[in-house]
Amino acid sequence: MRAARLSSSVIARVAYDETDRTLSIWFRETGRYIYSDVPSAIFEGIRRAPSAGRYFNDCIKRRFPCRPDPERRKFRPRFSD
C-alpha cells in the first residue's frame, strides 16, 4: 500500500492498494471513500497534482465505482421506512 498526505483544502490524504487496485481518499469534511478498479497512474496523478480537488473532479469523480468507508456506517443516521 502506498499513501500520501496532501496539502489540499478538500482532500487530507490518499492511499493506493496495488493488489486490489483501490484508491482510498480521505476528504476533510466527509471522511474516507474507496474507489475500485483504479490504475496506479491515477494515484500518482492526484499525489502530484497542483490541485488535488481539481484532479479529483476531472479524473476520478464519476469515473470509478465508489463506496463509503464501511466503518463510517455506524455513525450514519438510521432512517425508518
HELIX and SHEET records of a PDB file:
HELIX    1   1 SER A   40  ARG A   48  1                                   9    
HELIX    2   2 ALA A   52  TYR A   55  1                                   4    
HELIX    3   3 PHE A   56  ILE A   60  3                                   5    
HELIX    4   4 PRO A   70  PHE A   75  5                                   6    
SHEET    1   A 5 ARG A   2  ARG A   5  0                                        
SHEET    2   A 5 ILE A  11  ASP A  17 -1                                        
SHEET    3   A 5 THR A  22  PHE A  27 -1                                        
SHEET    4   A 5 GLY A  31  TYR A  35 -1                                        
SHEET    5   A 5 CYS A  66  PRO A  68 -1                                        
END                                                                             
